[in-house]
Amino acid sequence: MYNQGLFSHWVPKPLQLFVIFLLTLIAMPISGVYTGSLSYMVGDTGVMSEYFMWANYATTVGMGAAMPIVLRAKMRFKVRDKVVILLLILGILSYINATSSEPMVIVFVSLILGFCKTFITIEVFLPLMAMMGGRGVFYGVFYTFILVITQVANYYATDFSIEYNWRQFLIFVSILCFVVAMICWMVMHDKYFALKVPLHYIDWLSILLFISTFMFSAYVFSFGKQQDWFHSKNILNASIAAFVSFALMVVRQFTLKRPYLSFEIFSRNNVQVGLFLLLCLGMFMATAIIQNIFTIGVLGYDQLTNAKVNLMMIPGMIAAGALAVYWFKKEKKLKLFIFFGFSAMVAYCIIMYFSMVLEFNYESWYFPMILKGFGMVALYISVWYYALDKIDISQMLPAIGLFLLWRTFVTTGFFSALFSWTQYQFQIESLGDLAVYMDGMTLSAQPNLTMKAIQLNAMIIASKKLFGYIILAGFGVLVFVMTHHFGYPRFTLDKLVRVFGGKSVVARRRLRERKKLAESLKDGVGSAV
C-alpha cells in the first residue's frame, strides 16, 4: 500500500505544517562549515582558512551530486525510515565536525553532509509545491525563506562562536537533528511513496567522477590565491584532474542506457540564457568579498557586526519574495522582474562605489543592503524559473545538479577568486601610485598621514576600481535583459512607433506602394482614353 504524503492519517494539518517547517529550518541551512564562524575555526585549529572554504564548497558539491538520484531514492525507501535515518546521520556528521581539528576530515564530512541533506530537501520540496500551486509562487516563498534563514543561521553561528565556541554551535545543530528525528518517527507514516524502483540502476562511477570534477575545482578556487594560481604545481594538477574527470564523466553518459546526467536540455534557448544570467548573478554575489574587505579590513568591524550588516538584507529579501508571489499570481511578464533584480544589484554597487570612505557609518548600510537583498532573492527566483521553464521533471532532475552547482558554486566561486586576486593587484598598484607623492618632507609635514592610513586608502581605491568595472558590466547585463525576448514576441521599432500612435515603417511603405499603383492605373486609363 502506498502513501504519497509524509504523515500518518491521524496527524492534524497544523502539526503537519509545523513539522515541515522544522524539517526545512534544520535541513536547508545545515552545513559542515558556517562562514560566520570561519575565522574562529582558523584561530582555534591553526589551520589555513582555505581548507574551511574548501569544506564550505564541498557541502554544495555533495548536494549537486545527490540531486539526479533523489527521486529514485524517494521511491525506493519508506518515508519515515529515510528521513529519520538521514537526520541521525546529519546529527552524527555535525558532531564529528564539532570535535575534529583535522581539516581534511571536515572537508570530507561536509561533502557527505551535503549529499545526505538533499534527500530530506526533496521530501519537503514536493509537498510544499503541491500546496502552493504553481512553481513561481512556490519559488517566491521557498527561496525567500531559505535565503533568510541562511543569513540568520550565519549570524547565530557567529554569536555562538563569540559567546561559547564554534564547536558548541555544531553540537547544538546536532542535538536539533536528533530531536527532529524523534518527532518525525512519531508522526510520519511507514509506507512507500510509490512502486519500489531498484538502486542498481544508479551509476556510482558517474557520481564519483562528478564529485571529483567539482572537488578539484573547489580546491582551485579555494587555494588559488594562496598558492599563486598556475605558478603552483598543486593548482595546475588539480585543474587538469578536474578537466579530465569532467571529460570522462561526459563520455560515460553517452555509453549508459540510463545516464546519471542528461545534457539534452542545454540545447534550449531559455536554458542557455538562464545559465548566462546565473553567471551574471554570480558576479554580483561575489561582491561579498569586496564588502568584507571594506567592513573588516578598512572599517575594522568584528565578525558579529559584519554578520549584523548582512542581516540588513532581510527586509529586501522579504519584499522581493512578496513581489514574486504577486508577480506570478498575476502572470506578469518575467522580463521586467528580472530587470528589477539586476537593477537593484547595480544600484547597490553604485552606492558602494560612491560611499566607500573611512568615515562610512553603520547606519549607511541599510539602504544598499536592502537593495542587495532584494536583487539576490528576485534573481534567484526569476532566473531559476526562466531557466527551467517548460521542462519536464524527468528531464530536469538529471540536469539540475549541474544547474545547482553552476548557480551556487561555480559562478560565485570563480568570481570570488577573481575579485580577491584583482583587488590585491589593484591595491599594490594603488600603493605604488600613492608612493609617488610620499617623501620624508611630506610625512613630517603631515603627522596624521601614517602608513596605516595610506594602506587603508589604497584598499578603498582598489575596491572602488573593482566596483567600477562591475558597474560597467552590470549596465551591459541590463541592456541584454531589455533587448532579450524571454519567450515573448520581440519589441521592435515598429511596435514602438505604433504605441505612440504612428504608423510603422512597413505600413508606410505599403501605403506608398498603393499610391504608386493607383497613379500608374490612372495614367494607364488616361492614355487608353
C-alpha positions as CSV (number, residue, x, y, z in Angstrom):
1,M,0.0,0.0,0.0
2,Y,1.4,3.4,-1.0
3,N,1.1,6.9,0.6
4,Q,2.2,9.9,-1.4
5,G,2.1,12.2,1.7
6,L,4.6,12.4,4.5
7,F,2.5,11.9,7.7
8,S,0.1,9.3,9.2
9,H,-3.6,9.9,8.8
10,W,-4.1,10.9,12.4
11,V,-1.7,13.8,12.3
12,P,-3.7,17.1,12.0
13,K,-2.9,19.6,9.2
14,P,-1.4,22.3,11.5
15,L,1.0,19.8,13.0
16,Q,2.0,18.6,9.6
17,L,2.8,22.1,8.5
18,F,4.8,22.7,11.7
19,V,6.9,19.5,11.2
20,I,7.6,20.5,7.5
21,F,8.7,23.9,8.8
22,L,11.0,22.2,11.3
23,L,12.5,20.0,8.6
24,T,13.1,23.0,6.3
25,L,14.5,25.0,9.2
26,I,17.0,22.3,10.1
27,A,17.9,20.6,6.8
28,M,18.3,23.6,4.5
29,P,20.8,25.8,6.3
30,I,22.8,22.9,7.8
31,S,26.4,22.9,6.7
32,G,29.7,21.5,7.6
33,V,31.2,25.0,7.9
34,Y,29.4,28.2,8.6
35,T,31.0,31.3,7.1
36,G,30.2,33.4,10.1
37,S,32.4,31.2,12.4
38,L,35.1,30.6,9.8
39,S,37.7,33.0,11.4
40,Y,37.1,31.4,14.8
41,M,37.7,27.9,13.4
42,V,41.0,29.2,11.9
43,G,42.0,30.7,15.3
44,D,41.1,27.6,17.2
45,T,42.6,24.9,14.9
46,G,45.6,26.9,13.5
47,V,44.6,25.7,10.0
48,M,44.6,27.9,6.9
49,S,41.1,29.4,6.1
50,E,41.3,28.0,2.6
51,Y,40.6,24.5,4.0
52,F,37.4,25.6,5.5
53,M,36.4,27.5,2.3
54,W,37.0,24.2,0.5
55,A,34.8,22.4,3.1
56,N,32.1,25.1,2.5
57,Y,32.2,24.4,-1.2
58,A,32.2,20.6,-0.6
59,T,28.7,20.9,1.0
60,T,27.3,22.3,-2.2
61,V,29.2,19.7,-4.3
62,G,27.5,17.0,-2.2
63,M,24.1,18.5,-2.8
64,G,24.7,18.7,-6.6
65,A,25.9,15.1,-6.7
66,A,22.8,13.8,-5.0
67,M,20.2,15.8,-7.0
68,P,19.9,13.5,-10.0
69,I,19.1,10.4,-7.9
70,V,16.8,12.0,-5.2
71,L,13.6,10.9,-7.0
72,R,14.8,7.3,-7.3
73,A,15.7,7.2,-3.6
74,K,12.3,8.7,-2.7
75,M,10.5,5.8,-4.5
76,R,12.8,3.2,-3.1
77,F,12.6,3.7,0.7
78,K,9.9,4.3,3.2
79,V,9.5,8.0,4.0
80,R,9.8,7.6,7.8
81,D,12.8,5.3,7.6
82,K,14.6,7.5,5.2
83,V,14.0,10.9,6.9
84,V,14.8,9.6,10.4
85,I,18.0,7.8,9.4
86,L,19.2,10.8,7.4
87,L,18.5,13.2,10.3
88,L,20.5,10.9,12.6
89,I,23.4,10.9,10.0
90,L,23.3,14.7,9.8
91,G,23.5,14.9,13.6
92,I,26.4,12.5,13.7
93,L,28.3,14.3,11.0
94,S,27.8,17.7,12.7
95,Y,29.1,16.2,15.9
96,I,32.2,14.8,14.1
97,N,32.9,18.3,12.6
98,A,32.4,19.8,16.1
99,T,35.0,17.5,17.7
100,S,37.6,17.4,14.9
101,S,40.6,19.6,14.2
102,E,41.7,17.8,11.1
103,P,40.9,19.9,8.0
104,M,40.5,17.0,5.6
105,V,38.1,15.3,7.9
106,I,36.0,18.4,8.0
107,V,36.1,18.7,4.2
108,F,35.1,15.0,3.7
109,V,32.3,15.2,6.3
110,S,31.0,18.4,4.7
111,L,30.8,16.6,1.4
112,I,28.8,13.7,2.8
113,L,26.6,16.1,4.8
114,G,25.6,18.0,1.6
115,F,24.9,14.7,-0.1
116,C,22.6,13.4,2.6
117,K,20.6,16.6,3.3
118,T,19.5,16.8,-0.3
119,F,17.3,13.7,0.2
120,I,15.5,15.4,3.0
121,T,15.1,18.6,0.9
122,I,13.1,16.7,-1.8
123,E,10.7,15.4,0.9
124,V,9.6,18.9,1.8
125,F,10.1,20.3,-1.7
126,L,7.3,18.3,-3.4
127,P,4.6,18.7,-0.8
128,L,5.1,22.4,-0.5
129,M,5.0,22.9,-4.2
130,A,1.7,20.9,-4.4
131,M,0.2,23.0,-1.6
132,M,1.2,26.4,-3.2
133,G,0.1,25.6,-6.7
134,G,2.4,26.9,-9.4
135,R,6.2,26.8,-9.5
136,G,6.5,30.6,-9.5
137,V,4.5,31.1,-6.3
138,F,6.4,28.2,-4.6
139,Y,9.8,29.7,-5.6
140,G,8.7,33.1,-4.3
141,V,8.0,31.6,-0.8
142,F,10.6,28.8,-0.7
143,Y,13.7,30.7,-1.8
144,T,12.9,33.7,0.3
145,F,12.6,31.5,3.4
146,I,15.8,29.6,2.6
147,L,17.9,32.7,2.0
148,V,16.6,34.5,5.1
149,I,17.2,31.5,7.4
150,T,20.7,31.1,5.9
151,Q,21.6,34.6,6.9
152,V,20.1,34.1,10.4
153,A,22.0,30.8,10.8
154,N,25.3,32.5,9.9
155,Y,24.6,35.3,12.4
156,Y,23.9,32.8,15.3
157,A,26.9,30.7,14.3
158,T,29.0,33.9,14.8
159,D,27.2,34.7,18.0
160,F,27.8,31.2,19.4
161,S,31.4,31.4,18.4
162,I,31.9,34.6,20.5
163,E,29.8,33.6,23.5
164,Y,30.9,30.0,23.7
165,N,32.8,28.3,20.9
166,W,32.3,27.4,17.2
167,R,32.2,23.8,18.2
168,Q,29.2,24.4,20.6
169,F,27.1,25.7,17.7
170,L,27.7,22.5,15.7
171,I,26.8,20.4,18.8
172,F,23.6,22.4,19.1
173,V,22.8,21.7,15.5
174,S,23.5,18.0,16.1
175,I,21.1,17.9,19.0
176,L,18.4,19.7,17.0
177,C,18.8,17.0,14.3
178,F,18.2,14.2,16.9
179,V,15.2,16.0,18.3
180,V,13.5,16.5,14.9
181,A,14.3,12.8,14.0
182,M,12.3,11.7,17.1
183,I,9.4,13.9,16.1
184,C,9.4,12.5,12.5
185,W,9.5,9.0,13.8
186,M,6.3,9.7,15.7
187,V,4.2,11.5,13.1
188,M,5.4,10.1,9.7
189,H,3.9,7.0,8.1
190,D,5.9,3.9,7.3
191,K,4.6,3.2,3.8
192,Y,6.3,3.6,0.4
193,F,5.7,6.6,-1.8
194,A,5.2,4.6,-4.9
195,L,6.3,1.4,-6.7
196,K,9.7,0.4,-5.5
197,V,12.5,1.0,-8.0
198,P,15.9,-0.7,-7.9
199,L,19.0,1.2,-6.8
200,H,21.3,-0.9,-9.0
201,Y,20.4,1.4,-12.0
202,I,22.4,4.2,-10.4
203,D,25.8,4.6,-11.9
204,W,28.0,5.2,-8.9
205,L,31.1,5.7,-11.1
206,S,29.5,8.7,-12.7
207,I,28.7,10.1,-9.2
208,L,32.4,9.7,-8.2
209,L,33.5,11.4,-11.4
210,F,31.0,14.2,-10.7
211,I,32.4,14.7,-7.2
212,S,35.9,14.5,-8.4
213,T,35.3,17.2,-11.1
214,F,33.9,19.8,-8.7
215,M,36.0,19.0,-5.6
216,F,39.2,19.6,-7.7
217,S,37.6,22.8,-9.0
218,A,36.7,23.8,-5.4
219,Y,40.4,23.2,-4.5
220,V,41.5,25.6,-7.3
221,F,39.0,28.3,-6.2
222,S,39.9,28.0,-2.5
223,F,43.7,27.7,-2.7
224,G,44.4,29.7,-6.0
225,K,45.3,33.0,-4.4
226,Q,47.3,31.4,-1.5
227,Q,49.4,29.3,-4.0
228,D,49.7,32.0,-6.7
229,W,47.4,30.2,-9.1
230,F,49.0,28.4,-12.0
231,H,52.5,29.1,-10.7
232,S,51.7,26.3,-8.3
233,K,52.0,22.6,-9.3
234,N,49.2,21.7,-7.0
235,I,46.8,24.2,-8.7
236,L,47.9,23.1,-12.1
237,N,47.5,19.4,-11.3
238,A,44.0,20.0,-9.7
239,S,42.9,21.9,-12.8
240,I,44.0,19.1,-15.1
241,A,42.3,16.5,-12.8
242,A,39.1,18.5,-12.8
243,F,39.1,18.7,-16.6
244,V,39.9,15.0,-17.1
245,S,37.2,13.9,-14.6
246,F,34.6,16.1,-16.4
247,A,35.6,14.7,-19.8
248,L,35.4,11.1,-18.6
249,M,32.0,11.8,-16.9
250,V,30.6,13.3,-20.1
251,V,31.8,10.4,-22.3
252,R,30.4,7.9,-19.8
253,Q,26.9,9.4,-20.0
254,F,26.7,8.6,-23.7
255,T,27.6,4.9,-23.1
256,L,24.9,4.3,-20.4
257,K,21.4,3.1,-21.1
258,R,20.2,5.1,-18.0
259,P,22.7,8.0,-17.8
260,Y,23.3,9.8,-14.5
261,L,23.3,13.2,-16.1
262,S,21.4,14.5,-19.1
263,F,22.6,17.2,-21.4
264,E,19.6,17.4,-23.7
265,I,18.1,20.4,-22.1
266,F,21.2,22.5,-22.6
267,S,20.4,23.0,-26.3
268,R,17.3,25.0,-25.3
269,N,17.5,28.8,-25.7
270,N,16.0,29.5,-22.3
271,V,18.4,27.2,-20.6
272,Q,21.4,28.8,-22.3
273,V,20.2,32.3,-21.5
274,G,19.4,31.2,-17.9
275,L,23.0,29.9,-17.5
276,F,24.4,33.2,-18.7
277,L,22.1,35.2,-16.3
278,L,23.2,32.9,-13.4
279,L,26.8,33.7,-14.3
280,C,25.9,37.4,-14.1
281,L,24.2,36.8,-10.7
282,G,27.4,35.0,-9.5
283,M,29.3,38.1,-10.4
284,F,27.1,40.3,-8.1
285,M,27.0,37.7,-5.4
286,A,30.8,37.6,-5.3
287,T,30.9,41.3,-4.3
288,A,30.6,40.0,-0.8
289,I,34.4,39.5,-1.0
290,I,34.9,43.3,-1.6
291,Q,32.3,44.1,1.0
292,N,34.1,42.0,3.6
293,I,37.4,43.6,2.8
294,F,35.8,47.0,3.4
295,T,33.9,46.1,6.6
296,I,36.7,44.1,8.3
297,G,39.9,45.4,6.7
298,V,39.0,49.1,6.4
299,L,36.2,49.9,8.9
300,G,37.5,47.4,11.5
301,Y,34.2,45.6,12.2
302,D,34.3,42.4,14.2
303,Q,32.7,39.3,12.9
304,L,29.4,39.8,14.7
305,T,29.0,43.3,13.5
306,N,29.7,42.1,10.0
307,A,27.0,39.4,10.4
308,K,24.6,42.1,11.5
309,V,25.3,44.1,8.4
310,N,24.3,41.0,6.3
311,L,21.1,40.7,8.3
312,M,20.1,44.1,6.9
313,M,19.4,42.3,3.6
314,I,16.3,40.5,5.1
315,P,13.8,43.3,4.5
316,G,14.8,43.5,0.9
317,M,14.6,39.7,0.6
318,I,11.1,39.6,2.1
319,A,10.0,42.4,-0.3
320,A,11.3,40.5,-3.3
321,G,9.6,37.3,-2.2
322,A,6.3,39.1,-1.7
323,L,6.6,40.8,-5.1
324,A,7.4,37.5,-6.7
325,V,4.3,35.9,-5.3
326,Y,2.2,38.8,-6.6
327,W,4.0,38.7,-10.0
328,F,3.4,35.1,-10.7
329,K,-0.2,35.1,-9.4
330,K,-1.0,37.9,-11.9
331,E,1.0,36.1,-14.6
332,K,3.0,39.2,-15.5
333,K,6.0,39.1,-17.9
334,L,9.1,37.8,-16.3
335,K,11.4,40.2,-18.2
336,L,10.6,43.2,-16.1
337,F,11.0,41.3,-12.8
338,I,14.5,40.1,-13.9
339,F,15.3,43.7,-14.9
340,F,14.3,44.9,-11.4
341,G,16.6,42.3,-9.8
342,F,19.7,43.3,-11.8
343,S,18.8,47.0,-11.4
344,A,18.8,46.5,-7.6
345,M,22.2,44.9,-7.8
346,V,23.7,47.6,-10.0
347,A,22.3,50.3,-7.7
348,Y,23.9,48.5,-4.7
349,C,27.3,48.6,-6.5
350,I,26.9,52.3,-7.4
351,I,26.1,53.3,-3.8
352,M,29.1,51.3,-2.6
353,Y,31.3,52.9,-5.2
354,F,30.4,56.5,-4.0
355,S,30.2,55.6,-0.3
356,M,33.4,53.8,0.4
357,V,35.2,56.2,2.6
358,L,36.9,56.0,6.0
359,E,34.0,58.0,7.6
360,F,31.4,55.5,6.5
361,N,29.0,55.0,9.4
362,Y,26.9,51.9,10.4
363,E,23.5,53.4,9.5
364,S,24.6,54.0,5.9
365,W,24.5,50.2,5.3
366,Y,20.7,49.9,5.5
367,F,19.7,51.1,2.0
368,P,22.4,49.4,-0.1
369,M,22.0,46.1,1.8
370,I,18.2,46.2,1.3
371,L,18.8,46.7,-2.4
372,K,21.3,43.8,-2.4
373,G,18.8,41.5,-0.6
374,F,16.0,42.4,-3.0
375,G,18.2,41.8,-6.0
376,M,19.5,38.5,-4.7
377,V,16.1,36.9,-4.0
378,A,14.5,38.4,-7.1
379,L,17.2,36.9,-9.3
380,Y,17.3,33.6,-7.5
381,I,13.5,33.2,-8.1
382,S,13.1,34.7,-11.6
383,V,16.2,33.4,-13.4
384,W,15.8,29.9,-11.9
385,Y,12.2,29.9,-13.0
386,Y,13.0,31.1,-16.5
387,A,15.9,28.7,-17.0
388,L,13.8,25.6,-16.1
389,D,10.6,26.8,-17.6
390,K,8.5,24.2,-19.6
391,I,11.0,21.4,-18.9
392,D,9.6,18.1,-17.8
393,I,10.7,16.8,-14.4
394,S,12.1,13.6,-15.9
395,Q,14.5,15.8,-18.0
396,M,15.0,18.4,-15.2
397,L,16.2,16.1,-12.4
398,P,19.2,14.5,-14.3
399,A,20.5,18.0,-15.1
400,I,19.5,20.0,-12.0
401,G,22.7,19.0,-10.2
402,L,24.8,20.8,-12.8
403,F,22.4,23.8,-12.5
404,L,22.7,23.9,-8.8
405,L,26.5,23.8,-8.8
406,W,26.6,26.4,-11.6
407,R,24.4,28.8,-9.7
408,T,25.8,28.3,-6.1
409,F,29.3,27.2,-6.5
410,V,31.0,27.6,-10.0
411,T,29.9,31.2,-10.8
412,T,30.2,32.6,-7.3
413,G,33.4,30.7,-6.6
414,F,35.0,31.8,-9.8
415,F,34.2,35.5,-9.4
416,S,35.1,35.4,-5.7
417,A,38.6,34.1,-6.6
418,L,38.9,36.6,-9.4
419,F,37.8,39.5,-7.3
420,S,40.1,38.6,-4.4
421,W,43.1,38.4,-6.7
422,T,42.2,41.5,-8.7
423,Q,41.6,43.6,-5.6
424,Y,45.0,42.6,-4.3
425,Q,46.6,43.6,-7.6
426,F,44.8,46.9,-7.6
427,Q,45.8,47.5,-4.0
428,I,49.5,47.1,-4.9
429,E,49.1,49.4,-7.8
430,S,47.4,52.0,-5.6
431,L,50.2,51.8,-3.1
432,G,52.6,52.4,-5.9
433,D,50.7,55.4,-7.1
434,L,50.4,56.9,-3.6
435,A,54.2,56.3,-3.0
436,V,54.9,58.8,-5.8
437,Y,53.6,61.6,-3.6
438,M,55.3,60.5,-0.4
439,D,58.7,61.5,0.8
440,G,60.3,62.5,4.1
441,M,59.2,66.1,3.9
442,T,55.6,65.1,3.2
443,L,55.4,62.7,6.1
444,S,57.0,65.1,8.6
445,A,54.7,68.0,7.4
446,Q,51.6,65.8,7.8
447,P,52.0,63.7,11.0
448,N,48.4,62.3,10.6
449,L,49.5,60.7,7.3
450,T,50.6,57.3,8.7
451,M,51.4,54.2,6.8
452,K,48.2,52.6,8.1
453,A,46.1,55.4,6.7
454,I,47.9,55.1,3.4
455,Q,47.2,51.4,3.3
456,L,43.6,51.8,4.1
457,N,43.2,54.4,1.4
458,A,44.9,52.0,-1.1
459,M,42.3,49.3,-0.1
460,I,39.5,51.8,-0.7
461,I,40.9,52.8,-4.1
462,A,41.3,49.2,-5.2
463,S,37.8,48.3,-4.1
464,K,36.3,51.4,-5.9
465,K,38.1,50.5,-9.1
466,L,36.8,46.9,-8.9
467,F,33.3,48.1,-8.2
468,G,33.6,50.4,-11.2
469,Y,34.3,47.5,-13.5
470,I,31.4,45.6,-12.0
471,I,29.0,48.5,-12.6
472,L,30.1,48.7,-16.2
473,A,29.4,45.0,-16.6
474,G,26.1,45.5,-14.8
475,F,24.9,48.1,-17.3
476,G,25.8,45.6,-20.1
477,V,23.6,43.0,-18.3
478,L,20.7,45.4,-18.1
479,V,21.0,46.2,-21.8
480,F,20.9,42.4,-22.5
481,V,17.9,41.9,-20.3
482,M,16.0,44.7,-22.0
483,T,16.7,43.5,-25.5
484,H,16.2,39.8,-25.0
485,H,12.7,38.4,-25.7
486,F,12.4,35.9,-22.8
487,G,9.9,33.9,-24.7
488,Y,7.7,36.8,-25.6
489,P,7.4,38.5,-29.0
490,R,10.2,40.9,-29.6
491,F,9.5,44.6,-29.0
492,T,10.6,46.1,-32.3
493,L,10.9,49.7,-33.5
494,D,7.7,49.3,-35.5
495,K,5.8,48.3,-32.3
496,L,7.3,51.3,-30.5
497,V,6.0,53.7,-33.3
498,R,2.5,52.1,-33.1
499,V,2.5,52.6,-29.3
500,F,2.8,56.3,-29.8
501,G,0.0,56.4,-32.4
502,G,2.2,56.4,-35.5
503,K,2.4,54.1,-38.5
504,S,5.1,51.5,-38.7
505,V,7.8,51.5,-41.4
506,V,6.2,48.5,-43.1
507,A,2.7,50.3,-43.1
508,R,4.2,53.5,-44.6
509,R,6.0,51.5,-47.3
510,R,2.8,49.7,-48.2
511,L,0.8,53.0,-48.4
512,R,3.4,54.4,-50.8
513,E,3.2,51.3,-53.0
514,R,-0.6,51.6,-53.1
515,K,-0.4,55.3,-54.1
516,K,2.1,54.5,-56.9
517,L,-0.1,51.6,-58.1
518,A,-3.2,53.9,-58.1
519,E,-1.3,56.6,-60.0
520,S,0.0,54.1,-62.6
521,L,-3.5,52.8,-63.1
522,K,-4.9,56.3,-63.5
523,D,-2.2,57.1,-66.1
524,G,-2.9,53.9,-67.9
525,V,-6.6,54.6,-68.1
526,G,-6.0,58.2,-69.2
527,S,-3.7,57.1,-72.1
528,A,-6.2,54.5,-73.2
529,V,-9.0,57.0,-73.4
